[in-house]
């Protein structure tokens, strides 16, 4: 799966894929974006619109209070 261009992904689908990759393959968000050559701003922007931010303690994107 090509994750280098996240613009074509639905935000909810992207959230599921990113959290799965973080849970199973990557020790951090930095590892994820490096491994899949992802644009950090695109990923963070799409997930922020949903109300999710990266939590390094749990190594996943979690909903935050707006």
Order of alpha helices (4+ residues) and beta strands (2+ residues): alpha-alpha-alpha-beta-beta
